[in-house]
Amino acid sequence: MSSTIPRNLPIDARIYRAFLYLYPPQFRREFAEEMARDFNEATSEAQAARGGLVTFRARICADFLKTVLFQWARTGLPAIALVAAIVPLYTVTLLARLSQSTPVSIPTEPDAEMLAIVLLVTVVLLIVVSTILMTVLFVHPRLKRRAR
Amino acid sequence: VHVLLALAGSERHGYAIQKEVQRQTDGRVRMGPGTLYGTLQRLMESGWVEEVERARDVDDRRRYYRLTKGGREALKAEMARLDALVKVARAQRLVSDTTRG
């Protein structure tokens, strides 16, 4: 689909084209142009039918909501994001519990700052590592399947 | 199955597939664009449907799709399965014989 929405289109078509940007990029690149064209044709037909436009809009909205979620789920990205969020949080919680159960001497103020930085870097590294791991686990096999 | 059946007769573009599904089901099944192209994407990944290379003068902007050999075999297998199911239903008088086409 072209990167800009033509200004001479009816408002319905412009809104629909804008909403198509919510689909995952790969699906959008492959089908958005066809979907926008089909929408225009279907709108013309619905306008001709009495009360057809309201039903048509409701059907298109339902179809859009259902399929945009499904297409994102297919990419595996929600699972990656979820794991990328859960793994570092769980690790930090575990570390905090361990530190509570073992006697640790409270560091002086300059050391506390250093500890905070180290913790922050650890969390960021964990997010990066888990994102890479999940990408390799979920996205890579899918690409291989598509290549076959 | 609806999409495969719509493509059984000839190659079609997306909107024509939607219209054909609607026609074959007497308007009971109306596929939205998201559902249709999501289905086409999966069918193409399965190797059951492929995009057709068409001459530019036919319709430059449309993309046409057709069944592959594997897709036709899958459709036949599914139709045979449904046919067997309907036969069982008829034997148990769950389906009226008047619906026989």
gemmi code that builds the backbone of each chain (N, CA, C; Angstrom):
import gemmi

chains = {
    "A": [
        ("MET", (0.837, -1.185, 0.000), (0.000, 0.000, 0.000), (0.877, 1.241, 0.000)),
        ("SER", (0.440, 2.278, -0.722), (1.236, 3.492, -0.757), (1.313, 4.089, 0.647)),
        ("SER", (2.405, 4.810, 0.933), (2.640, 5.265, 2.300), (1.690, 6.393, 2.704)),
        ("THR", (1.116, 7.124, 1.736), (0.183, 8.193, 2.092), (-1.223, 7.837, 1.617)),
        ("ILE", (-2.223, 8.427, 2.290), (-3.617, 8.160, 1.931), (-4.088, 9.286, 1.007)),
        ("PRO", (-4.527, 8.962, -0.220), (-4.969, 10.002, -1.149), (-6.097, 10.851, -0.556)),
        ("ARG", (-6.030, 12.169, -0.777), (-6.996, 13.082, -0.169), (-8.351, 13.066, -0.871)),
        ("ASN", (-8.371, 12.592, -2.128), (-9.632, 12.635, -2.872), (-10.552, 11.449, -2.575)),
        ("LEU", (-10.140, 10.564, -1.655), (-10.963, 9.387, -1.331), (-12.115, 9.776, -0.405)),
        ("PRO", (-13.249, 9.021, -0.455), (-14.323, 9.258, 0.513), (-13.817, 9.015, 1.933)),
        ("ILE", (-14.508, 9.609, 2.898), (-14.033, 9.543, 4.288), (-13.949, 8.099, 4.801)),
        ("ASP", (-14.946, 7.263, 4.417), (-14.936, 5.852, 4.828), (-13.661, 5.149, 4.383)),
        ("ALA", (-13.335, 5.357, 3.116), (-12.166, 4.696, 2.532), (-10.881, 5.190, 3.186)),
        ("ARG", (-10.855, 6.492, 3.502), (-9.651, 7.050, 4.137), (-9.466, 6.484, 5.536)),
        ("ILE", (-10.586, 6.370, 6.268), (-10.502, 5.803, 7.629), (-10.044, 4.347, 7.555)),
        ("TYR", (-10.653, 3.599, 6.606), (-10.302, 2.178, 6.490), (-8.824, 2.011, 6.140)),
        ("ARG", (-8.345, 2.842, 5.196), (-6.927, 2.774, 4.806), (-6.024, 3.084, 6.004)),
        ("ALA", (-6.445, 4.042, 6.821), (-5.646, 4.389, 8.005), (-5.620, 3.205, 8.984)),
        ("PHE", (-6.771, 2.554, 9.140), (-6.844, 1.414, 10.067), (-6.013, 0.231, 9.581)),
        ("LEU", (-5.828, 0.133, 8.269), (-5.027, -0.982, 7.733), (-3.583, -0.935, 8.234)),
        ("TYR", (-3.149, 0.264, 8.666), (-1.784, 0.386, 9.192), (-1.630, -0.344, 10.526)),
        ("LEU", (-2.743, -0.760, 11.130), (-2.663, -1.478, 12.408), (-2.355, -2.960, 12.223)),
        ("TYR", (-2.428, -3.446, 10.980), (-2.054, -4.847, 10.723), (-0.533, -4.981, 10.800)),
        ("PRO", (-0.024, -6.181, 11.051), (1.433, -6.376, 11.050), (2.018, -5.985, 9.678)),
        ("PRO", (3.225, -5.439, 9.671), (3.799, -4.923, 8.403), (3.794, -5.917, 7.246)),
        ("GLN", (4.146, -7.181, 7.540), (4.238, -8.143, 6.440), (2.872, -8.372, 5.784)),
        ("PHE", (1.854, -8.545, 6.597), (0.494, -8.752, 6.080), (0.033, -7.505, 5.329)),
        ("ARG", (0.344, -6.340, 5.889), (-0.065, -5.067, 5.268), (0.581, -4.905, 3.898)),
        ("ARG", (1.873, -5.192, 3.836), (2.576, -5.043, 2.552), (1.976, -5.956, 1.489)),
        ("GLU", (1.585, -7.155, 1.920), (1.113, -8.142, 0.951), (-0.337, -7.899, 0.502)),
        ("PHE", (-1.201, -7.477, 1.442), (-2.636, -7.475, 1.106), (-3.359, -6.136, 1.267)),
        ("ALA", (-2.738, -5.138, 1.882), (-3.488, -3.912, 2.211), (-4.054, -3.220, 0.970)),
        ("GLU", (-3.289, -3.201, -0.102), (-3.759, -2.526, -1.323), (-5.024, -3.199, -1.856)),
        ("GLU", (-5.017, -4.539, -1.876), (-6.184, -5.305, -2.332), (-7.368, -5.092, -1.389)),
        ("MET", (-7.078, -5.081, -0.096), (-8.155, -4.915, 0.889), (-8.815, -3.552, 0.740)),
        ("ALA", (-8.011, -2.521, 0.517), (-8.556, -1.169, 0.344), (-9.416, -1.112, -0.917)),
        ("ARG", (-8.970, -1.777, -1.976), (-9.716, -1.775, -3.243), (-11.050, -2.531, -3.082)),
        ("ASP", (-10.978, -3.681, -2.406), (-12.198, -4.452, -2.148), (-13.179, -3.645, -1.299)),
        ("PHE", (-12.634, -2.921, -0.330), (-13.485, -2.103, 0.543), (-14.229, -1.059, -0.291)),
        ("ASN", (-13.527, -0.414, -1.215), (-14.167, 0.610, -2.061), (-15.306, 0.008, -2.877)),
        ("GLU", (-15.046, -1.161, -3.456), (-16.081, -1.808, -4.284), (-17.277, -2.207, -3.431)),
        ("ALA", (-16.980, -2.784, -2.256), (-18.061, -3.233, -1.370), (-18.862, -2.028, -0.853)),
        ("THR", (-18.192, -0.905, -0.607), (-18.897, 0.298, -0.146), (-19.874, 0.774, -1.212)),
        ("SER", (-19.429, 0.785, -2.459), (-20.299, 1.218, -3.559), (-21.551, 0.344, -3.620)),
        ("GLU", (-21.360, -0.968, -3.447), (-22.513, -1.884, -3.496), (-23.433, -1.675, -2.295)),
        ("ALA", (-22.818, -1.465, -1.114), (-23.612, -1.294, 0.113), (-24.432, -0.004, 0.054)),
        ("GLN", (-23.884, 1.020, -0.585), (-24.600, 2.298, -0.716), (-25.873, 2.131, -1.546)),
        ("ALA", (-25.801, 1.228, -2.495), (-26.961, 1.002, -3.366), (-28.094, 0.303, -2.627)),
        ("ALA", (-27.741, -0.528, -1.635), (-28.767, -1.264, -0.880), (-29.307, -0.393, 0.250)),
        ("ARG", (-30.624, -0.527, 0.521), (-31.241, 0.278, 1.579), (-30.777, -0.214, 2.952)),
        ("GLY", (-30.236, 0.694, 3.746), (-29.739, 0.326, 5.087), (-28.497, -0.538, 5.052)),
        ("GLY", (-27.982, -0.734, 3.853), (-26.841, -1.638, 3.691), (-25.549, -1.094, 4.249)),
        ("LEU", (-25.434, 0.231, 4.228), (-24.169, 0.852, 4.634), (-23.894, 0.655, 6.131)),
        ("VAL", (-24.956, 0.739, 6.934), (-24.789, 0.578, 8.393), (-24.350, -0.857, 8.702)),
        ("THR", (-25.057, -1.813, 8.102), (-24.715, -3.230, 8.312), (-23.303, -3.499, 7.826)),
        ("PHE", (-22.991, -2.931, 6.660), (-21.670, -3.134, 6.060), (-20.569, -2.598, 6.978)),
        ("ARG", (-20.778, -1.390, 7.524), (-19.767, -0.801, 8.414), (-19.578, -1.654, 9.663)),
        ("ALA", (-20.692, -2.138, 10.223), (-20.619, -2.975, 11.429), (-19.849, -4.261, 11.126)),
        ("ARG", (-20.126, -4.845, 9.948), (-19.457, -6.089, 9.575), (-17.961, -5.867, 9.366)),
        ("ILE", (-17.625, -4.748, 8.738), (-16.213, -4.440, 8.477), (-15.471, -4.201, 9.792)),
        ("CYS", (-16.118, -3.505, 10.737), (-15.488, -3.242, 12.045), (-15.210, -4.553, 12.774)),
        ("ALA", (-16.210, -5.442, 12.784), (-16.049, -6.730, 13.468), (-14.930, -7.531, 12.810)),
        ("ASP", (-14.922, -7.530, 11.483), (-13.906, -8.274, 10.739), (-12.515, -7.704, 11.038)),
        ("PHE", (-12.430, -6.382, 11.073), (-11.144, -5.729, 11.311), (-10.604, -6.085, 12.697)),
        ("LEU", (-11.449, -5.922, 13.729), (-11.000, -6.181, 15.109), (-10.534, -7.630, 15.282)),
        ("LYS", (-11.324, -8.540, 14.703), (-11.014, -9.964, 14.845), (-9.691, -10.303, 14.141)),
        ("THR", (-9.548, -9.809, 12.916), (-8.394, -10.240, 12.116), (-7.101, -9.509, 12.486)),
        ("VAL", (-7.218, -8.260, 12.960), (-5.987, -7.550, 13.320), (-5.346, -8.232, 14.541)),
        ("LEU", (-6.170, -8.668, 15.490), (-5.646, -9.374, 16.666), (-5.054, -10.716, 16.252)),
        ("PHE", (-5.775, -11.406, 15.374), (-5.317, -12.722, 14.917), (-3.978, -12.610, 14.169)),
        ("GLN", (-3.878, -11.605, 13.300), (-2.644, -11.451, 12.525), (-1.454, -11.113, 13.424)),
        ("TRP", (-1.686, -10.286, 14.450), (-0.587, -9.982, 15.379), (-0.205, -11.222, 16.177)),
        ("ALA", (-1.214, -12.004, 16.567), (-0.934, -13.236, 17.314), (-0.089, -14.190, 16.474)),
        ("ARG", (-0.360, -14.200, 15.160), (0.387, -15.097, 14.255), (1.864, -14.717, 14.153)),
        ("THR", (2.166, -13.430, 14.336), (3.567, -13.006, 14.213), (4.415, -13.539, 15.370)),
        ("GLY", (3.761, -13.867, 16.491), (4.501, -14.354, 17.662), (5.041, -13.226, 18.519)),
        ("LEU", (4.881, -11.971, 18.055), (5.433, -10.836, 18.803), (4.794, -10.637, 20.184)),
        ("PRO", (3.462, -10.840, 20.333), (2.901, -10.690, 21.684), (3.535, -11.650, 22.682)),
        ("ALA", (3.797, -12.892, 22.223), (4.426, -13.872, 23.114), (5.837, -13.419, 23.478)),
        ("ILE", (6.549, -12.882, 22.468), (7.917, -12.401, 22.720), (7.898, -11.255, 23.727)),
        ("ALA", (6.978, -10.314, 23.530), (6.888, -9.159, 24.427), (6.540, -9.605, 25.845)),
        ("LEU", (5.620, -10.577, 25.933), (5.185, -11.066, 27.240), (6.351, -11.722, 27.979)),
        ("VAL", (7.074, -12.581, 27.275), (8.215, -13.268, 27.906), (9.311, -12.266, 28.236)),
        ("ALA", (9.527, -11.306, 27.318), (10.548, -10.283, 27.555), (10.215, -9.442, 28.777)),
        ("ALA", (8.950, -9.303, 29.090), (8.559, -8.532, 30.275), (8.595, -9.396, 31.527)),
        ("ILE", (8.146, -10.656, 31.381), (8.013, -11.519, 32.563), (9.368, -11.999, 33.091)),
        ("VAL", (10.256, -12.411, 32.168), (11.548, -13.001, 32.598), (12.364, -12.027, 33.466)),
        ("PRO", (12.581, -10.779, 33.021), (13.348, -9.867, 33.884), (12.644, -9.568, 35.205)),
        ("LEU", (11.325, -9.404, 35.155), (10.577, -9.110, 36.390), (10.697, -10.255, 37.386)),
        ("TYR", (10.556, -11.471, 36.851), (10.646, -12.652, 37.701), (12.053, -12.778, 38.286)),
        ("THR", (13.062, -12.518, 37.459), (14.459, -12.625, 37.915), (14.741, -11.612, 39.021)),
        ("VAL", (14.267, -10.375, 38.814), (14.503, -9.331, 39.824), (13.789, -9.685, 41.122)),
        ("THR", (12.538, -10.205, 40.988), (11.785, -10.613, 42.186), (12.527, -11.717, 42.933)),
        ("LEU", (13.049, -12.670, 42.166), (13.796, -13.778, 42.751), (15.041, -13.274, 43.479)),
        ("LEU", (15.748, -12.344, 42.837), (16.955, -11.768, 43.441), (16.603, -11.026, 44.730)),
        ("ALA", (15.490, -10.299, 44.684), (15.063, -9.537, 45.864), (14.746, -10.477, 47.018)),
        ("ARG", (14.064, -11.599, 46.700), (13.723, -12.575, 47.745), (14.982, -13.197, 48.334)),
        ("LEU", (15.938, -13.501, 47.449), (17.203, -14.089, 47.891), (17.947, -13.127, 48.800)),
        ("SER", (17.941, -11.868, 48.406), (18.662, -10.869, 49.202), (17.998, -10.686, 50.570)),
        ("GLN", (16.671, -10.894, 50.625), (15.968, -10.785, 51.911), (16.308, -11.960, 52.825)),
        ("SER", (16.451, -13.139, 52.196), (16.697, -14.338, 53.003), (18.150, -14.459, 53.447)),
        ("THR", (19.069, -13.825, 52.752), (20.479, -13.894, 53.145), (20.900, -12.563, 53.777)),
        ("PRO", (21.663, -12.638, 54.830), (22.091, -11.379, 55.462), (23.060, -10.609, 54.570)),
        ("VAL", (22.635, -9.427, 54.169), (23.486, -8.591, 53.310), (23.750, -7.282, 54.033)),
        ("SER", (24.994, -6.894, 54.052), (25.314, -5.620, 54.691), (24.899, -4.483, 53.762)),
        ("ILE", (24.158, -3.526, 54.294), (23.680, -2.404, 53.488), (24.875, -1.532, 53.109)),
        ("PRO", (25.071, -1.308, 51.806), (26.245, -0.535, 51.411), (26.083, 0.950, 51.745)),
        ("THR", (27.184, 1.609, 51.743), (27.151, 3.059, 51.991), (26.575, 3.758, 50.754)),
        ("GLU", (26.335, 5.047, 50.842), (25.587, 5.751, 49.791), (26.192, 5.659, 48.372)),
        ("PRO", (27.500, 5.886, 48.188), (28.055, 5.766, 46.817), (27.879, 4.357, 46.252)),
        ("ASP", (28.011, 3.332, 47.120), (27.849, 1.949, 46.662), (26.405, 1.654, 46.268)),
        ("ALA", (25.455, 2.281, 46.989), (24.041, 2.089, 46.677), (23.736, 2.571, 45.256)),
        ("GLU", (24.348, 3.678, 44.883), (24.158, 4.188, 43.505), (24.695, 3.190, 42.483)),
        ("MET", (25.880, 2.669, 42.788), (26.496, 1.687, 41.893), (25.626, 0.435, 41.777)),
        ("LEU", (25.060, 0.015, 42.933), (24.191, -1.163, 42.948), (22.955, -0.944, 42.068)),
        ("ALA", (22.411, 0.249, 42.156), (21.230, 0.583, 41.340), (21.565, 0.528, 39.860)),
        ("ILE", (22.730, 1.051, 39.494), (23.149, 1.035, 38.083), (23.335, -0.401, 37.602)),
        ("VAL", (24.000, -1.201, 38.450), (24.239, -2.611, 38.086), (22.911, -3.347, 37.896)),
        ("LEU", (21.966, -3.089, 38.791), (20.644, -3.721, 38.693), (19.931, -3.306, 37.405)),
        ("LEU", (20.010, -2.008, 37.112), (19.363, -1.465, 35.906), (19.949, -2.106, 34.650)),
        ("VAL", (21.281, -2.174, 34.620), (21.962, -2.778, 33.455), (21.573, -4.250, 33.338)),
        ("THR", (21.488, -4.936, 34.494), (21.110, -6.355, 34.483), (19.715, -6.539, 33.887)),
        ("VAL", (18.783, -5.694, 34.312), (17.409, -5.800, 33.802), (17.384, -5.549, 32.295)),
        ("VAL", (18.095, -4.514, 31.855), (18.124, -4.196, 30.416), (18.729, -5.360, 29.631)),
        ("LEU", (19.821, -5.918, 30.161), (20.467, -7.050, 29.480), (19.530, -8.257, 29.410)),
        ("LEU", (18.805, -8.489, 30.514), (17.854, -9.611, 30.535), (16.757, -9.415, 29.489)),
        ("ILE", (16.269, -8.173, 29.350), (15.224, -7.886, 28.346), (15.776, -8.182, 26.953)),
        ("VAL", (16.999, -7.707, 26.693), (17.603, -7.905, 25.372), (17.792, -9.398, 25.086)),
        ("VAL", (18.344, -10.108, 26.078), (18.624, -11.541, 25.886), (17.334, -12.330, 25.667)),
        ("SER", (16.303, -12.034, 26.496), (15.055, -12.794, 26.344), (14.365, -12.460, 25.023)),
        ("THR", (14.484, -11.192, 24.570), (13.911, -10.831, 23.264), (14.594, -11.606, 22.146)),
        ("ILE", (15.937, -11.673, 22.212), (16.688, -12.409, 21.182), (16.296, -13.893, 21.208)),
        ("LEU", (16.245, -14.445, 22.420), (15.896, -15.871, 22.552), (14.508, -16.159, 21.988)),
        ("MET", (13.545, -15.320, 22.330), (12.177, -15.545, 21.863), (12.069, -15.341, 20.353)),
        ("THR", (12.841, -14.389, 19.829), (12.835, -14.181, 18.375), (13.345, -15.429, 17.669)),
        ("VAL", (14.443, -15.973, 18.200), (15.017, -17.183, 17.599), (14.034, -18.348, 17.705)),
        ("LEU", (13.371, -18.453, 18.859), (12.467, -19.583, 19.082), (11.183, -19.494, 18.271)),
        ("PHE", (10.583, -18.274, 18.180), (9.260, -18.148, 17.571), (9.307, -17.682, 16.118)),
        ("VAL", (10.075, -16.633, 15.847), (10.026, -16.015, 14.516), (10.856, -16.792, 13.508)),
        ("HIS", (12.023, -17.249, 13.918), (12.921, -17.918, 12.983), (12.309, -19.183, 12.377)),
        ("PRO", (11.711, -20.079, 13.189), (11.084, -21.271, 12.584), (9.964, -20.902, 11.619)),
        ("ARG", (9.207, -19.818, 11.935), (8.112, -19.394, 11.060), (8.658, -18.957, 9.696)),
        ("LEU", (9.776, -18.201, 9.707), (10.383, -17.766, 8.447), (10.865, -18.964, 7.637)),
        ("LYS", (11.424, -19.946, 8.352), (11.912, -21.158, 7.668), (10.764, -21.879, 6.996)),
        ("ARG", (9.607, -21.969, 7.736), (8.423, -22.645, 7.188), (7.960, -21.940, 5.921)),
        ("ARG", (7.972, -20.567, 5.968), (7.515, -19.812, 4.811), (8.430, -20.020, 3.613)),
        ("ALA", (9.738, -20.123, 3.906), (10.710, -20.299, 2.818), (10.500, -21.610, 2.100)),
        ("ARG", (10.080, -22.655, 2.893), (9.817, -23.964, 2.285), (8.615, -23.860, 1.363)),
    ],
    "B": [
        ("VAL", (-12.579, -23.887, 3.393), (-13.275, -24.689, 2.390), (-14.044, -23.783, 1.428)),
        ("HIS", (-14.677, -22.746, 1.968), (-15.445, -21.828, 1.118), (-14.545, -21.173, 0.060)),
        ("VAL", (-13.362, -20.766, 0.490), (-12.442, -20.097, -0.444), (-11.958, -21.096, -1.500)),
        ("LEU", (-11.620, -22.303, -1.052), (-11.167, -23.326, -2.001), (-12.269, -23.631, -3.011)),
        ("LEU", (-13.493, -23.713, -2.515), (-14.634, -24.013, -3.387), (-14.879, -22.869, -4.374)),
        ("ALA", (-14.675, -21.647, -3.908), (-14.869, -20.486, -4.787), (-13.830, -20.460, -5.904)),
        ("LEU", (-12.660, -21.036, -5.613), (-11.589, -21.043, -6.620), (-11.609, -22.307, -7.485)),
        ("ALA", (-12.537, -23.215, -7.179), (-12.564, -24.495, -7.917), (-12.918, -24.283, -9.384)),
        ("GLY", (-13.794, -23.323, -9.654), (-14.242, -23.100, -11.026), (-13.221, -22.386, -11.872)),
        ("SER", (-12.683, -21.327, -11.358), (-11.704, -20.546, -12.136), (-10.882, -19.672, -11.200)),
        ("GLU", (-9.849, -19.086, -11.760), (-9.027, -18.173, -10.954), (-9.816, -16.878, -10.728)),
        ("ARG", (-9.659, -16.294, -9.546), (-10.425, -15.092, -9.209), (-9.564, -14.134, -8.403)),
        ("HIS", (-9.961, -12.849, -8.416), (-9.312, -11.893, -7.517), (-10.074, -11.882, -6.193)),
        ("GLY", (-9.533, -11.188, -5.191), (-10.088, -11.236, -3.841), (-11.569, -10.916, -3.753)),
        ("TYR", (-11.966, -9.814, -4.371), (-13.365, -9.403, -4.249), (-14.287, -10.404, -4.936)),
        ("ALA", (-13.817, -10.965, -6.054), (-14.618, -11.975, -6.758), (-14.773, -13.229, -5.895)),
        ("ILE", (-13.749, -13.544, -5.106), (-13.849, -14.697, -4.202), (-14.924, -14.422, -3.151)),
        ("GLN", (-14.896, -13.209, -2.583), (-15.919, -12.841, -1.587), (-17.320, -12.983, -2.167)),
        ("LYS", (-17.504, -12.496, -3.392), (-18.821, -12.532, -4.035), (-19.244, -13.978, -4.326)),
        ("GLU", (-18.273, -14.791, -4.746), (-18.574, -16.181, -5.074), (-18.966, -16.973, -3.822)),
        ("VAL", (-18.258, -16.719, -2.719), (-18.599, -17.396, -1.452), (-20.012, -17.000, -1.038)),
        ("GLN", (-20.306, -15.718, -1.183), (-21.638, -15.198, -0.845), (-22.708, -15.868, -1.717)),
        ("ARG", (-22.394, -16.028, -3.007), (-23.349, -16.628, -3.943), (-23.563, -18.110, -3.616)),
        ("GLN", (-22.452, -18.820, -3.370), (-22.549, -20.263, -3.107), (-23.299, -20.579, -1.815)),
        ("THR", (-23.284, -19.636, -0.871), (-23.943, -19.895, 0.424), (-25.253, -19.116, 0.546)),
        ("ASP", (-25.769, -18.619, -0.561), (-27.011, -17.816, -0.564), (-26.930, -16.648, 0.419)),
        ("GLY", (-25.768, -16.056, 0.515), (-25.601, -14.871, 1.359), (-25.406, -15.169, 2.840)),
        ("ARG", (-25.357, -16.455, 3.198), (-25.206, -16.787, 4.621), (-23.782, -16.527, 5.106)),
        ("VAL", (-22.803, -16.716, 4.229), (-21.407, -16.454, 4.598), (-20.939, -15.208, 3.852)),
        ("ARG", (-20.606, -14.186, 4.619), (-20.064, -12.951, 4.040), (-18.702, -12.705, 4.671)),
        ("MET", (-17.671, -12.881, 3.887), (-16.314, -12.724, 4.424), (-15.869, -11.275, 4.308)),
        ("GLY", (-15.309, -10.771, 5.382), (-14.728, -9.436, 5.330), (-13.345, -9.522, 4.698)),
        ("PRO", (-12.779, -8.369, 4.313), (-11.448, -8.395, 3.679), (-10.371, -9.021, 4.565)),
        ("GLY", (-10.415, -8.717, 5.862), (-9.402, -9.267, 6.771), (-9.468, -10.779, 6.838)),
        ("THR", (-10.683, -11.307, 6.922), (-10.861, -12.762, 6.987), (-10.422, -13.407, 5.680)),
        ("LEU", (-10.847, -12.801, 4.564), (-10.522, -13.392, 3.263), (-9.010, -13.437, 3.032)),
        ("TYR", (-8.340, -12.298, 3.213), (-6.900, -12.283, 2.888), (-6.077, -13.050, 3.920)),
        ("GLY", (-6.570, -13.123, 5.170), (-5.918, -13.978, 6.163), (-6.009, -15.434, 5.750)),
        ("THR", (-7.190, -15.817, 5.246), (-7.388, -17.197, 4.778), (-6.514, -17.467, 3.562)),
        ("LEU", (-6.494, -16.526, 2.630), (-5.661, -16.703, 1.424), (-4.188, -16.842, 1.801)),
        ("GLN", (-3.760, -16.041, 2.780), (-2.363, -16.110, 3.229), (-2.037, -17.519, 3.739)),
        ("ARG", (-2.932, -18.068, 4.569), (-2.691, -19.400, 5.129), (-2.744, -20.476, 4.037)),
        ("LEU", (-3.694, -20.310, 3.098), (-3.804, -21.298, 2.018), (-2.569, -21.252, 1.111)),
        ("MET", (-2.026, -20.063, 0.919), (-0.815, -19.953, 0.084), (0.388, -20.546, 0.815)),
        ("GLU", (0.432, -20.343, 2.133), (1.523, -20.939, 2.927), (1.435, -22.471, 2.902)),
        ("SER", (0.207, -22.982, 2.854), (0.015, -24.443, 2.804), (0.286, -24.999, 1.412)),
        ("GLY", (0.385, -24.100, 0.444), (0.621, -24.537, -0.937), (-0.654, -24.981, -1.644)),
        ("TRP", (-1.808, -24.595, -1.140), (-3.083, -24.990, -1.744), (-3.607, -23.948, -2.727)),
        ("VAL", (-3.144, -22.730, -2.564), (-3.560, -21.634, -3.460), (-2.304, -20.889, -3.884)),
        ("GLU", (-2.311, -20.413, -5.123), (-1.158, -19.630, -5.583), (-1.648, -18.406, -6.333)),
        ("GLU", (-0.775, -17.419, -6.377), (-1.117, -16.219, -7.120), (-0.818, -16.467, -8.597)),
        ("VAL", (-1.660, -15.920, -9.455), (-1.503, -16.158, -10.892), (-0.786, -14.979, -11.527)),
        ("GLU", (0.192, -15.319, -12.349), (0.852, -14.277, -13.148), (-0.052, -13.985, -14.329)),
        ("ARG", (-0.570, -12.785, -14.414), (-1.487, -12.458, -15.517), (-0.865, -11.421, -16.422)),
        ("ALA", (-1.327, -11.454, -17.664), (-0.870, -10.442, -18.618), (-1.351, -9.075, -18.137)),
        ("ARG", (-0.546, -8.050, -18.305), (-0.838, -6.735, -17.748), (-2.095, -6.091, -18.337)),
        ("ASP", (-2.444, -6.498, -19.577), (-3.585, -5.839, -20.205), (-4.929, -6.382, -19.690)),
        ("VAL", (-4.915, -7.506, -18.953), (-6.175, -8.062, -18.446), (-6.725, -7.176, -17.325)),
        ("ASP", (-5.983, -7.047, -16.267), (-6.350, -6.117, -15.187), (-5.080, -5.864, -14.399)),
        ("ASP", (-4.492, -4.763, -14.669), (-3.162, -4.466, -14.172), (-3.089, -4.431, -12.647)),
        ("ARG", (-4.162, -3.974, -12.013), (-4.076, -3.689, -10.588), (-4.542, -4.845, -9.713)),
        ("ARG", (-5.250, -5.768, -10.279), (-5.792, -6.863, -9.475), (-4.798, -8.019, -9.340)),
        ("ARG", (-4.883, -8.716, -8.204), (-4.089, -9.939, -8.037), (-5.051, -11.109, -8.085)),
        ("TYR", (-4.756, -12.071, -8.935), (-5.632, -13.238, -9.102), (-5.036, -14.455, -8.410)),
        ("TYR", (-5.933, -15.301, -7.923), (-5.512, -16.500, -7.197), (-6.163, -17.725, -7.827)),
        ("ARG", (-5.489, -18.863, -7.730), (-6.062, -20.116, -8.235), (-5.644, -21.286, -7.338)),
        ("LEU", (-6.373, -22.387, -7.494), (-6.043, -23.597, -6.731), (-4.799, -24.243, -7.314)),
        ("THR", (-3.978, -24.815, -6.474), (-2.868, -25.631, -6.964), (-3.401, -27.076, -7.061)),
        ("LYS", (-2.557, -27.956, -7.562), (-2.961, -29.367, -7.641), (-3.253, -29.917, -6.232)),
        ("GLY", (-2.378, -29.551, -5.306), (-2.547, -29.987, -3.915), (-3.836, -29.430, -3.315)),
        ("GLY", (-4.144, -28.185, -3.659), (-5.352, -27.535, -3.162), (-6.600, -28.229, -3.668)),
        ("ARG", (-6.564, -28.626, -4.951), (-7.715, -29.316, -5.547), (-7.911, -30.683, -4.874)),
        ("GLU", (-6.790, -31.361, -4.619), (-6.890, -32.674, -3.944), (-7.418, -32.525, -2.519)),
        ("ALA", (-6.950, -31.481, -1.844), (-7.420, -31.226, -0.467), (-8.910, -30.918, -0.471)),
        ("LEU", (-9.350, -30.159, -1.461), (-10.769, -29.818, -1.568), (-11.613, -31.070, -1.824)),
        ("LYS", (-11.123, -31.919, -2.729), (-11.843, -33.165, -3.034), (-11.946, -34.034, -1.783)),
        ("ALA", (-10.840, -34.119, -1.038), (-10.825, -34.948, 0.186), (-11.825, -34.398, 1.205)),
        ("GLU", (-11.858, -33.085, 1.335), (-12.778, -32.457, 2.297), (-14.227, -32.657, 1.861)),
        ("MET", (-14.483, -32.564, 0.565), (-15.843, -32.773, 0.052), (-16.293, -34.225, 0.278)),
        ("ALA", (-15.346, -35.159, 0.082), (-15.661, -36.579, 0.309), (-15.982, -36.813, 1.780)),
        ("ARG", (-15.216, -36.154, 2.645), (-15.436, -36.293, 4.090), (-16.824, -35.752, 4.458)),
        ("LEU", (-17.164, -34.575, 3.932), (-18.468, -33.974, 4.230), (-19.603, -34.823, 3.663)),
        ("ASP", (-19.372, -35.375, 2.472), (-20.379, -36.214, 1.824), (-20.671, -37.447, 2.693)),
        ("ALA", (-19.588, -38.054, 3.200), (-19.753, -39.243, 4.063), (-20.522, -38.875, 5.330)),
        ("LEU", (-20.228, -37.678, 5.845), (-20.887, -37.198, 7.055), (-22.387, -36.996, 6.821)),
        ("VAL", (-22.719, -36.431, 5.652), (-24.125, -36.184, 5.317), (-24.856, -37.518, 5.127)),
        ("LYS", (-24.153, -38.514, 4.550), (-24.771, -39.838, 4.361), (-25.150, -40.450, 5.715)),
        ("VAL", (-24.271, -40.299, 6.683), (-24.550, -40.808, 8.034), (-25.754, -40.070, 8.616)),
        ("ALA", (-25.767, -38.752, 8.426), (-26.874, -37.937, 8.955), (-28.192, -38.334, 8.293)),
        ("ARG", (-28.149, -38.635, 6.985), (-29.363, -39.063, 6.258), (-29.858, -40.398, 6.794)),
        ("ALA", (-28.900, -41.307, 7.022), (-29.264, -42.630, 7.531), (-29.957, -42.509, 8.883)),
        ("GLN", (-29.574, -41.523, 9.634), (-30.203, -41.316, 10.953), (-31.358, -40.329, 10.876)),
        ("ARG", (-31.784, -40.005, 9.655), (-32.914, -39.095, 9.384), (-32.736, -37.714, 10.028)),
        ("LEU", (-31.474, -37.279, 10.087), (-31.206, -35.934, 10.604), (-31.259, -34.901, 9.477)),
        ("VAL", (-31.112, -35.396, 8.250), (-31.171, -34.518, 7.079), (-32.271, -35.040, 6.169)),
        ("SER", (-33.105, -34.115, 5.722), (-34.198, -34.520, 4.847), (-33.656, -34.907, 3.476)),
        ("ASP", (-34.279, -35.942, 2.859), (-33.861, -36.372, 1.528), (-34.176, -35.340, 0.466)),
        ("THR", (-35.110, -34.420, 0.766), (-35.479, -33.384, -0.218), (-34.341, -32.407, -0.448)),
        ("THR", (-33.372, -32.366, 0.490), (-32.240, -31.453, 0.320), (-31.203, -32.023, -0.631)),
        ("ARG", (-31.397, -33.289, -1.025), (-30.436, -33.924, -1.945), (-30.439, -33.199, -3.286)),
        ("GLY", (-29.225, -32.774, -3.728), (-29.144, -31.971, -4.939), (-29.007, -32.760, -6.196)),
    ],
}
model = gemmi.Model(1)
for chain_id, residues in chains.items():
    chain = gemmi.Chain(chain_id)
    for i, (resn, *xyz) in enumerate(residues, 1):
        res = gemmi.Residue()
        res.name, res.seqid = resn, gemmi.SeqId(i, " ")
        for name, pos in zip(("N", "CA", "C"), xyz):
            atom = gemmi.Atom()
            atom.name, atom.element = name, gemmi.Element(name[0])
            atom.pos, atom.b_iso = gemmi.Position(*pos), 0.0
            res.add_atom(atom)
        chain.add_residue(res)
    model.add_chain(chain)
structure = gemmi.Structure()
structure.add_model(model)
structure.setup_entities()
